[in-house]
C-alpha cells in the first residue's frame, strides 16, 4: 500500500536516489537534510515511516529517534556506516524498527520499507496477549504484570510481543531478530540475550528461575504458554 515516507539523509545524491526508488513503489516521499528538519517535518506530517541516517548535521539520527519515540510510534529504519554491536544495541533500545548498514542496495531498502510497513499494520491490528499475570498489548504498546504497568524499552517490547504472539513456540535468536526487527544479514546472539536478561529483571518474580521467559537450551527462547507456581 502507498505510504507517506519521510527520508532524512544529508547526502543529497543518496537522498535523491532513495526518493526515486520509493516513489517508484508509489510512496509519497518527502526528503530533509538535517536532524532538526527531520523532527519538525515528522511532527508536522505524521509520516507512516521514517528513513533516518544516523550521521546527521544539527541533530544526529540517534537523538532524532529518541525525540520522535517520545512523541509516538512512527516506524523508523536507520541507515548508518557504523555496524558495531554497540551501535546496533543502541539503535534497538531507542526504538529503531530496522537497521541498514552502508553501503546498501536501494532495492534492499525498498524491501525493508515494505516489510516494516506490513509488520506495523499487523501490530496495529493485534490482540492483547495474556500469560498468567502478564499482559502484552501491541496496540497500546504496553506491558502489565498483575495489572501494574511495566516500563520496557521499544526493543524489549518487540521481542516480548513476538514471543507472545506464539506462546510455547521456541524461537532462535536469529528468528527473534528477524521477526521483531527485520534484520537478516548480520546477527549478534548477544543482542537478544541482553534484552531477555533485562526483561527477566522486569517481569519475573525470580529472574534466575524464570516463569515467563524460558530458555530453550540449544535453540533460543520461548514465552511460557501457561505459568505455574513452581515454574523453573
Rosetta silent file (secondary structure, phi, psi, omega in degrees, C-alpha in Angstrom):
SEQUENCE: XXXXXXXXXXXXXXXXXXXXXXXXXXXXXXXXXXXXXXXXXXXXXXXXXXXXXXXXXXXXXXXXXXXXXXXXXXXXXXXXXXXXXXXXXXXXXXXXXXXXXXXXXXXXXXXXXXXXXXXXXXXXXXXXXXXXXXXXXXXXXXXXXXXXXXXXXXXXXXXXXXXXXXXXXXXXXXXXXXXXXXXXXXXXXXXXXXXXXXXXXXXXXXXXXXXXXXXXXXXXXXXXXXXXXXXX
SCORE:     score description
SCORE:     0.000 S_00000001
   1 L     0.000  139.176  176.808    0.000    0.000    0.000 S_00000001
   2 L   -59.897  143.146 -177.795    1.295    3.518   -0.754 S_00000001
   3 L  -135.099  162.079  174.220    2.601    5.265    2.343 S_00000001
   4 E   -92.671  114.346 -174.126    3.806    8.694    3.411 S_00000001
   5 E  -119.385  132.398  175.566    7.551    8.335    3.940 S_00000001
   6 E  -104.336  126.525  178.104    9.979   10.886    5.346 S_00000001
   7 E  -110.392  123.050  177.029   13.637   10.478    4.330 S_00000001
   8 E  -115.074  103.267 -175.258   16.283   12.219    6.466 S_00000001
   9 L  -148.742  121.550 -175.423   19.643   11.938    4.703 S_00000001
  10 L   -80.956  -15.748  173.530   22.288   14.675    4.470 S_00000001
  11 L   -80.585  106.222 -171.081   23.951   13.181    1.379 S_00000001
  12 H   -64.952  -35.526  178.129   21.796   14.824   -1.271 S_00000001
  13 H   -66.672  -42.859  178.375   22.666   12.371   -4.056 S_00000001
  14 H   -65.661  -40.949  179.342   21.854    9.433   -1.829 S_00000001
  15 H   -61.293  -41.078  179.858   18.654   11.111   -0.640 S_00000001
  16 H   -66.480  -39.100  178.176   17.541   11.676   -4.233 S_00000001
  17 H   -62.929  -44.640  178.284   18.261    8.045   -5.104 S_00000001
  18 H   -61.095  -44.926 -179.223   16.186    6.848   -2.141 S_00000001
  19 H   -58.399  -44.998 -178.366   13.358    9.204   -3.085 S_00000001
  20 H   -62.596  -43.588 -179.653   13.250    7.903   -6.672 S_00000001
  21 H   -65.502  -40.924 -179.843   13.144    4.264   -5.599 S_00000001
  22 H   -69.088  -38.040  179.476   10.408    4.884   -3.028 S_00000001
  23 H   -69.279  -29.360  173.937    8.304    6.901   -5.445 S_00000001
  24 H   -63.193  -28.016  176.952    8.539    4.078   -7.981 S_00000001
  25 L   -80.884   -4.204  179.051    6.807    1.966   -5.326 S_00000001
  26 L    94.778    4.099 -178.333    4.028    4.543   -5.187 S_00000001
  27 L   -80.477  141.917  172.511    5.019    6.107   -1.865 S_00000001
  28 E   -81.257  115.062 -169.652    4.612    9.831   -1.226 S_00000001
  29 E  -119.210  129.628  175.316    8.161   10.787   -0.230 S_00000001
  30 E  -117.455  137.154 -177.313    9.491   13.934    1.452 S_00000001
  31 E  -116.413  135.004  171.294   13.239   14.495    1.903 S_00000001
  32 E  -128.075  163.480 -169.094   15.048   16.576    4.545 S_00000001
  33 L  -121.224    7.100  174.799   18.790   17.011    5.044 S_00000001
  34 L  -151.581  164.052 -173.650   19.357   17.512    8.773 S_00000001
  35 H   -67.315  -36.110  179.146   18.090   16.174   12.076 S_00000001
  36 H   -63.317  -43.537  177.536   16.303   19.301   13.187 S_00000001
  37 H   -65.180  -33.883  178.676   14.296   19.360    9.960 S_00000001
  38 H   -62.956  -44.017  178.719   13.525   15.659   10.397 S_00000001
  39 H   -63.481  -47.554 -178.161   11.960   16.289   13.815 S_00000001
  40 H   -61.675  -44.588 -176.706    9.979   19.300   12.587 S_00000001
  41 H   -69.070  -39.156  179.028    8.756   17.516    9.448 S_00000001
  42 H   -64.028  -39.530  178.901    7.810   14.337   11.304 S_00000001
  43 H   -70.208  -32.150 -177.624    5.760   16.332   13.796 S_00000001
  44 H   -79.152  -39.452 -170.857    4.086   18.331   11.049 S_00000001
  45 H  -103.326  -14.521 -176.624    3.293   15.499    8.591 S_00000001
  46 L    46.903   66.293 -177.473    2.961   12.393   10.831 S_00000001
  47 L   -67.236  161.882  175.739    4.585   10.066    8.250 S_00000001
  48 L   -79.134  -20.817 -179.521    3.853    6.359    8.046 S_00000001
  49 E  -161.744  147.572  178.030    7.590    5.626    8.149 S_00000001
  50 E  -120.285  125.082  170.304   10.892    7.456    8.604 S_00000001
  51 E   -97.970  116.139 -164.918   14.119    6.504    6.822 S_00000001
  52 E  -127.470  117.861  173.653   16.765    8.077    9.056 S_00000001
  53 E   -75.267  139.962 -179.486   20.509    8.452    8.569 S_00000001
  54 L   -72.262  -45.849 -176.036   22.450    8.251   11.842 S_00000001
  55 L   -86.644   91.210 -176.436   25.162   10.778   10.939 S_00000001
  56 L  -122.483  146.265  173.930   23.138   13.956   10.505 S_00000001
  57 L   -73.502  161.086  177.920   24.007   17.652   10.988 S_00000001
  58 L    72.276  -61.858  174.514   22.357   19.820   13.684 S_00000001
  59 L  -135.371  125.036 -176.994   20.775   16.824   15.462 S_00000001
  60 L   -74.702  165.971 -173.142   22.150   13.324   14.868 S_00000001
  61 H   -62.335  -34.273  179.037   19.917   10.435   13.918 S_00000001
  62 H   -64.430  -40.801  177.663   20.060    8.742   17.318 S_00000001
  63 H   -70.033  -35.324  175.045   18.780   11.895   19.015 S_00000001
  64 H   -59.975  -46.263  179.163   16.102   12.275   16.335 S_00000001
  65 H   -60.178  -43.586 -179.340   14.986    8.716   17.069 S_00000001
  66 H   -61.311  -44.549 -178.862   14.964    9.410   20.814 S_00000001
  67 H   -65.896  -46.452 -176.312   12.844   12.561   20.393 S_00000001
  68 H   -71.646  -29.236  175.081   10.338   11.012   17.995 S_00000001
  69 H   -67.155  -31.441  175.694    9.980    7.892   20.129 S_00000001
  70 H   -70.104  -27.493  179.844    8.927   10.168   22.988 S_00000001
  71 H   -79.808  -36.493 -174.255    6.318   11.669   20.634 S_00000001
  72 L   177.732 -156.023 -170.622    4.859    8.427   19.288 S_00000001
  73 L  -119.304   33.456  177.533    5.392    5.190   17.381 S_00000001
  74 L   -58.684  128.557  177.239    6.363    6.200   13.842 S_00000001
  75 E   -62.115  140.614 -175.878    8.267    3.234   12.328 S_00000001
  76 E  -131.788  127.425  169.305   11.961    4.057   11.797 S_00000001
  77 E  -108.109  120.244 -177.528   14.572    2.452    9.552 S_00000001
  78 E   -95.670  139.730  177.101   18.037    3.691   10.482 S_00000001
  79 E  -114.082  132.148 -177.582   20.864    3.999    7.950 S_00000001
  80 E  -153.673  150.098  172.360   24.434    4.022    9.185 S_00000001
  81 L   -86.238   -9.041 -179.609   28.038    3.497    8.172 S_00000001
  82 L   -95.745  130.101 -174.092   28.667    2.165   11.698 S_00000001
  83 L  -130.519   25.839  178.821   27.987   -1.535   12.142 S_00000001
  84 L   -76.945  161.710 -179.724   29.337   -2.419   15.586 S_00000001
  85 H   -62.425  -39.146 -179.711   27.267   -4.415   18.048 S_00000001
  86 H   -62.794  -39.592  177.846   27.053   -1.467   20.440 S_00000001
  87 H   -62.986  -42.452  179.484   25.618    0.740   17.677 S_00000001
  88 H   -62.555  -47.024 -179.697   23.025   -1.915   16.870 S_00000001
  89 H   -60.536  -41.867 -179.890   22.024   -2.322   20.515 S_00000001
  90 H   -64.647  -44.399  178.419   21.707    1.431   20.957 S_00000001
  91 H   -59.944  -40.838  179.206   19.562    1.752   17.834 S_00000001
  92 H   -66.385  -44.202 -178.351   17.275   -1.038   19.028 S_00000001
  93 H   -64.884  -29.440  177.479   16.932    0.392   22.513 S_00000001
  94 H   -78.126  -14.646  174.704   15.959    3.750   21.052 S_00000001
  95 L   111.504   14.858  177.160   13.197    2.038   19.074 S_00000001
  96 L   -62.876  138.725  178.260   14.505    1.530   15.531 S_00000001
  97 L   -86.873  -23.869  175.337   12.361   -0.958   13.607 S_00000001
  98 E  -156.972  166.695 -169.599   15.191   -1.888   11.268 S_00000001
  99 E  -148.872  112.756 -175.260   18.854   -1.030   10.786 S_00000001
 100 E  -117.033  128.692 -177.636   20.635   -0.989    7.429 S_00000001
 101 E   -94.692  144.914  178.129   24.404   -0.514    7.098 S_00000001
 102 L   -85.664  147.349   -4.258   26.068    1.416    4.304 S_00000001
 103 L   -78.133  153.464 -179.355   26.778    0.718    1.534 S_00000001
 104 L  -139.918  160.216  176.092   23.463   -0.908    0.667 S_00000001
 105 L   -85.099  127.654  179.693   21.414   -1.608   -2.429 S_00000001
 106 H   -55.099  -29.829  177.874   18.423    0.778   -2.721 S_00000001
 107 H   -65.767  -33.163  176.673   16.283   -2.208   -3.714 S_00000001
 108 H   -67.305  -40.346  177.266   17.082   -3.766   -0.346 S_00000001
 109 H   -60.680  -44.207  178.987   15.949   -0.587    1.402 S_00000001
 110 H   -59.719  -40.988  178.522   12.674   -0.659   -0.536 S_00000001
 111 H   -64.901  -38.948  178.002   12.164   -4.282    0.540 S_00000001
 112 H   -65.023  -41.122  177.873   12.852   -3.329    4.179 S_00000001
 113 H   -59.024  -45.442 -179.438   10.338   -0.477    3.917 S_00000001
 114 H   -60.701  -43.427 -178.311    7.735   -2.885    2.591 S_00000001
 115 H   -66.856  -44.495 -178.829    8.395   -5.355    5.426 S_00000001
 116 H   -65.389  -41.126  178.578    8.309   -2.744    8.195 S_00000001
 117 H   -63.289  -41.309  179.233    5.066   -1.234    6.900 S_00000001
 118 H   -66.038  -41.917 -179.914    3.460   -4.673    6.731 S_00000001
 119 H   -66.887  -37.348  179.402    4.690   -5.560   10.228 S_00000001
 120 H   -65.772  -42.677  177.917    3.461   -2.243   11.618 S_00000001
 121 H   -62.738  -40.435  179.988   -0.015   -2.746   10.159 S_00000001
 122 H   -63.738  -41.009  178.655   -0.094   -6.245   11.618 S_00000001
 123 H   -64.646  -38.465 -176.090    0.858   -4.938   15.073 S_00000001
 124 H   -67.802  -19.319  179.478   -1.811   -2.237   14.938 S_00000001
 125 L   -99.905    8.520 -170.909   -4.469   -4.926   14.422 S_00000001
 126 L   -74.863  159.382  176.099   -3.105   -7.156   17.201 S_00000001
 127 L   -92.222  171.229  174.069   -4.910   -8.605   20.179 S_00000001
 128 E   -84.448  126.665 -179.844   -3.880   -8.374   23.822 S_00000001
 129 E   -95.269  136.404 -178.756   -1.737  -11.381   24.748 S_00000001
 130 E  -132.595  129.629  172.478   -2.083  -12.855   28.247 S_00000001
 131 E  -136.429  117.065 -176.124    0.007  -15.468   30.013 S_00000001
 132 L    57.361 -127.197  179.003   -0.550  -15.842   33.737 S_00000001
 133 L   -93.740    6.102 -178.359   -0.484  -12.329   35.191 S_00000001
 134 E   -95.070  131.886  176.819    1.465  -10.954   32.203 S_00000001
 135 E  -126.226  133.730  176.154   -0.327   -8.878   29.538 S_00000001
 136 E  -123.069  118.369 -176.666    1.195   -7.571   26.298 S_00000001
 137 E  -112.059  102.313 -177.743   -0.914   -5.048   24.368 S_00000001
 138 L   -65.647  -29.711 -178.298    0.518   -4.352   20.862 S_00000001
 139 L   -73.702  -48.108  178.313   -1.950   -1.545   20.144 S_00000001
 140 L   -80.472  -10.785 -177.894   -1.309    0.414   23.342 S_00000001
 141 L    57.088   49.617 -177.017    2.327   -0.696   23.320 S_00000001
 142 E  -128.535  147.240  171.845    2.031   -1.641   26.989 S_00000001
 143 E  -120.997  131.181  178.215    3.214   -4.465   29.210 S_00000001
 144 E  -129.314  143.190  176.448    1.436   -5.135   32.508 S_00000001
 145 E  -126.120  116.474 -176.188    2.168   -7.591   35.276 S_00000001
 146 L    53.878   38.492  178.340   -0.653   -8.238   37.736 S_00000001
 147 L    83.768   -7.426 -177.652   -2.242   -5.020   36.467 S_00000001
 148 E   -94.619  131.394  179.532    0.903   -2.955   37.073 S_00000001
 149 E   -67.618  129.607  178.634    2.450   -1.130   34.097 S_00000001
 150 E  -105.924  125.922  179.102    5.972   -2.382   33.376 S_00000001
 151 L   -80.480  116.726  177.607    8.391    0.058   31.747 S_00000001
 152 L  -126.766  155.520  176.714   10.179   -1.658   28.858 S_00000001
 153 L   -76.304  162.117  176.360   12.322   -0.303   26.032 S_00000001
 154 H   -55.906  -39.395  179.535   10.988   -0.409   22.452 S_00000001
 155 H   -65.532  -43.417  178.693   13.399   -3.256   21.655 S_00000001
 156 H   -61.439  -40.822 -179.557   12.297   -5.243   24.696 S_00000001
 157 H   -63.365  -42.045 -178.744    8.652   -4.756   23.755 S_00000001
 158 H   -62.716  -41.987  178.341    9.202   -6.038   20.216 S_00000001
 159 H   -64.138  -46.282 -178.465   10.889   -9.188   21.454 S_00000001
 160 H   -64.218  -42.317  179.588    8.195   -9.820   24.056 S_00000001
 161 H   -65.356  -36.861  177.241    5.371   -9.177   21.588 S_00000001
 162 H   -62.919  -47.358  178.805    6.972  -11.539   19.085 S_00000001
 163 H   -64.819  -39.267 -175.814    7.195  -14.325   21.678 S_00000001
 164 H   -68.890  -25.980  179.268    3.682  -13.590   22.987 S_00000001
 165 L   -68.200  -21.521  178.666    2.125  -13.998   19.544 S_00000001
 166 L  -137.514   67.983 -178.257    3.155  -17.693   19.641 S_00000001
 167 L   -60.398  139.207 -178.067    3.333  -18.782   23.305 S_00000001
 168 L    89.255  -15.980  179.313    5.082  -22.087   23.793 S_00000001
 169 L   -85.236  133.887  177.659    6.931  -21.816   20.489 S_00000001
 170 L   -85.861  129.234  176.631   10.734  -21.826   20.673 S_00000001
 171 E  -111.675  137.668  169.728   12.462  -19.064   18.680 S_00000001
 172 E   -74.323  165.154  177.719   16.140  -18.981   17.807 S_00000001
 173 H   -61.411  -40.649  179.429   17.965  -15.726   18.439 S_00000001
 174 H   -64.293  -41.270  178.112   18.139  -15.116   14.698 S_00000001
 175 H   -62.123  -39.379  178.685   14.403  -15.696   14.314 S_00000001
 176 H   -63.980  -42.299  177.007   13.703  -13.198   17.084 S_00000001
 177 H   -61.876  -44.312 -177.740   15.841  -10.582   15.371 S_00000001
 178 H   -69.686  -44.127 -178.585   14.162  -11.220   12.031 S_00000001
 179 H   -69.394  -42.331 -173.825   10.582  -11.414   13.372 S_00000001
 180 H   -84.014  -33.015 -171.576   10.878   -8.492   15.762 S_00000001
 181 H  -126.065  -17.700  179.782   13.204   -6.179   13.821 S_00000001
 182 L    88.095    4.989  179.797   13.649   -7.459   10.280 S_00000001
 183 L   -72.221  137.984 -177.979   17.426   -7.923   10.460 S_00000001
 184 L  -141.347   -7.173 -175.107   18.642  -10.626    8.147 S_00000001
 185 L  -119.466   -6.015  168.036   22.263  -10.156    7.114 S_00000001
 186 L  -150.173  132.699 -173.375   24.133   -9.703   10.368 S_00000001
 187 L  -135.559  132.594  175.480   23.078  -11.123   13.689 S_00000001
 188 L  -113.334  118.253  178.602   24.582  -10.847   17.143 S_00000001
 189 H   -56.444  -38.632 -175.895   23.447  -13.508   19.622 S_00000001
 190 H   -62.214  -28.337 -179.880   24.281  -11.167   22.496 S_00000001
 191 H   -55.347  -50.700  179.692   21.721   -8.639   21.229 S_00000001
 192 H   -70.471  -42.039 -178.525   18.810  -10.912   22.136 S_00000001
 193 H   -57.878  -42.880 -179.539   20.481  -12.291   25.256 S_00000001
 194 H   -63.413  -43.743 -178.722   20.957   -8.823   26.732 S_00000001
 195 H   -68.719  -38.626  177.650   17.339   -7.842   26.127 S_00000001
 196 H   -64.217  -42.455  177.811   15.991  -11.107   27.529 S_00000001
 197 H   -58.936  -43.803  179.666   18.139  -10.693   30.644 S_00000001
 198 H   -67.993  -38.310  177.412   16.780   -7.171   31.152 S_00000001
 199 H   -63.417  -40.697  179.893   13.193   -8.299   30.549 S_00000001
 200 H   -60.978  -37.638  178.414   13.529  -11.042   33.138 S_00000001
 201 H   -63.608  -26.699 -175.633   14.584   -8.492   35.727 S_00000001
 202 H   -92.246  -30.971 -171.771   11.391   -6.560   34.990 S_00000001
 203 H  -117.058  -14.061 -175.788    8.726   -9.273   34.675 S_00000001
 204 L   -92.947  133.064  172.972    9.978  -12.350   36.509 S_00000001
 205 L   -59.334  -36.470  177.842    9.271  -12.913   40.229 S_00000001
 206 L  -135.271   93.724 -173.860   12.612  -14.777   40.321 S_00000001
 207 H   -54.930  -29.768  179.944   14.779  -13.814   37.305 S_00000001
 208 H   -79.769  -13.111  175.466   17.170  -16.734   37.841 S_00000001
 209 H  -129.575   71.165 -169.298   14.216  -19.173   37.741 S_00000001
 210 L   -64.758  135.777  176.165   12.039  -17.612   35.016 S_00000001
 211 L   -94.372  -26.795 -175.709    8.343  -18.426   34.890 S_00000001
 212 L  -104.516  -61.775 -176.567    7.608  -16.496   31.687 S_00000001
 213 E   -88.499   99.233 -173.930   10.710  -16.091   29.511 S_00000001
 214 E   -93.927  139.986  169.593   12.060  -19.600   29.181 S_00000001
 215 E   -84.372  130.649  173.181   15.438  -20.611   27.793 S_00000001
 216 E  -106.685  101.257 -170.663   15.241  -23.474   25.305 S_00000001
 217 L   -61.348  133.072 -177.661   18.735  -24.888   25.507 S_00000001
 218 L    82.122   -3.589 -179.472   20.441  -25.321   22.170 S_00000001
 219 L  -124.718  -70.104 -176.596   17.700  -23.271   20.453 S_00000001
 220 E   171.584 -115.127 -175.244   16.847  -19.895   21.987 S_00000001
 221 E  -140.327  159.499  171.822   13.838  -18.633   23.933 S_00000001
 222 E  -148.340  159.426  171.433   10.094  -19.030   24.275 S_00000001
 223 E   -96.768  128.671 -179.400    7.277  -17.460   26.271 S_00000001
 224 L   -56.499  141.011  177.219    5.543  -19.995   28.501 S_00000001
 225 L   -84.285  -13.162  170.586    2.021  -20.836   27.337 S_00000001
 226 L  -153.469  157.565 -177.483    0.973  -21.169   30.973 S_00000001
 227 L  -122.315  128.703  176.519    2.525  -20.251   34.305 S_00000001
 228 L  -117.829  160.730 -171.111    2.503  -22.443   37.391 S_00000001
 229 L   -64.697  -28.078 -179.410    3.665  -21.529   40.851 S_00000001
 230 L  -104.028   28.465 -178.777    6.687  -23.817   40.814 S_00000001
 231 L   -58.804  147.296  179.516    7.836  -22.844   37.296 S_00000001
 232 L  -138.050    0.000    0.000   11.564  -23.126   36.678 S_00000001
